[in-house]
Amino acid sequence: MRPIPYLPHTNEDRKEMFDFLGIKSMDDLLKSIPEELRSFELNIPDGKSEIEITEEFRKLSNKNVSLAEQISFCGGGVYHRYIPSVVNEIISKGEFYTAYTPYQPEVSQGTLQAIYEFQSLVCNLTGMDAANASVYDGSTAVVEAALMACRITKRKKILVAKSINPEAIQVCKTYSWGLNLELEFMDFENGVIDLEKLKLHIDEETACFVISYPNFAGCIEPVSKIAEIVHSKGALLVSNVDLINLAVLKSPKESGIDIAAGDGQSLGNFSNYGGPHVGFISCLKDSVRQLPGRIVGLTKDIEGKRAFTLTLQTREQHIRREHATSNICTNQSLNALAVLVYLAYMGPQGLKKIAEISLNRAHYLAEKLTKDIKNCKLAFNAPFFSEFVLEIPISASKLIAILSKENILPGLDLNEIDGYKTNQVLVSVTEINNMEQINYFVERLKKLFS
């Protein structure tokens, strides 16, 4: 019998090992460690049965309030969208759920094909020529895209719009410090980049300009005009993009974006308390050798049949570290599969309909809030998609504290984010927010601010 069920060795196994080592007990094995370091009691509760543990975790989970029980207008990079049941049904299949890195293509064709199709659909939406198998999340993807631009242009200055997601800004700071890159930030005005000021900030030393389309405030930047200014200095335009919005908006390639990156969380992935999510990077053919992570390619086997395999593996695991494009050593394959199933299930028309519903309901809500409530107004006049910044007569934190008690999440508090005010809240609308919820939210704010 094993003394502890989670340990694989029996008493007979232990005795055999002790005999081989010429000792009699575990104490003999550890005698080189001072007694005072070995004689202590762990301050942890006694072990429990599976029934008791299950009950304890059930009680803990009951303290959570799921988004299904709340009216949520939170966004800012993590969105509450409907996930068709087919998504979880497919990603829960054992061959996907437990699959590891497909180093051996002869036994990994299913996993490789799924990743290849994910890459293909990302390219379809962004208009780009190639996409990688995925990276950790949107913030990582955006920064890795900026580093791509540095390698392509052989320049070390990264210009970043403050209108991108603040989490991406933090990752930019971390990466640029470690790589000794010059990082410069540019303020936004009325929710978007000022083109004349951009002309003053960008120069021949700039590797890239990083924007978001739409940006963190939900506003739509004048991307084509920005691209002209950026390209005139020989720099590249890197942009964070939302794949669902691209079902309606002009594609990144058509807009002049050189590298499009982002997060696929909103496509078939739950909020997951902020992760795990799935980042993606797509680019033009000329830049494909600088894509970080791995890429799955389509080829033929020795019998001439279609086959999938890893290609352009410029990771530090596969080539010399100093030649690697990134130290990212994995991809979010299961999350990427969820994106693939979601996109395949929705199709082009379904995705477009979801984007249009989100856009139309967001504009309806913004109009109702600003027309029906005197003390509410939009912070910016720039065009927006499905998110907008609302200015209210009280602090955002106070509003959230009041309404969260009623299971209403009015949006994100922008108080601690550079460029925003204490009385500004980022409101996001998705297809989950039906008209009943939206009208109730308006009436609740009207009563609160009257």
C-alpha angles and dihedrals in degrees: 000000000000112000091216115031094215093057115081099210122093124210087258090054090051093048091051091052092046091051091051090051093045095240134115106216148008089262089061089053092052099040092111087068112083114255094238090060092051100043108076138105122239111233095227131118122259119273119275136209122255091255092053093046092049091051092048093052091045089057091049093049091051088066089067122086111211124218088247088068095048140061102239130191094168120130131132095138102330116074138190104226134157115270115202113231091240090070096064091037092060101037089050092062108118095235090060101030096056100029118129131203107316097234091146107058093188090069099029105058094123094052092042093050091050091053091045091052090048090054090047094053092047087054091048091056099040095039089229127138099234142015133189128241089260139274133226102284145324097282092051090047094053093049093045087052090054090050088051088057091051091054093045096048095033088227129127105208120097119191112202129191112229086220092078123094109296091225089060088050090055092050089048090056092050096048096043091051092052093047095041093240126156111247123193127179128210125207122229128226125210088356098304142068118281106233096208092052090048089059088057095047101046121073143159090283094059116107096190148340115232119211139155126237104228095011130228091274089054093250122137112236121218088253100173092052091046089051092054092053094045095048092048087069094046092252128130128242114231119188139184108224138186113228095210093052089051088069085075107019125075110274120260092245092053089048094054098256113151100196122022119196137164150127126291096200094114091058108077098323126109122232088255094192088293100319170111093022133154128248126200136194126197130181147163121283094257091062100043095106089061095055110121124229120018137319127207115218135196117237141142129265125227089277092054094251124138112270139173127221142162112268138175090024098181093166124127089246091063106035138022110303094236090056096047119111092217144356090232103127103185145028130226092249098165093047090046089053089054088054090049094050091046093051094044091049096046097042124194095298095045092050091048091050092052091050092048093048091051092047096046095046092047091054091045091052093046091051093048093048095049097041101039098040117054096201096052125084140157112264092217135034095208119114112271136193118210101327130061140173113244123200114212135184094248133045117284091235091056092049091050092047092052099045098038087066086062092048092256118129104196096189141277125325107236095189098112097040117099113251098027137091135238092248095052124101128186109229120197128189127196135170087272090070103082123195092260091058092045094050091045090052090052092049091048092053091044090055093044095051099038 
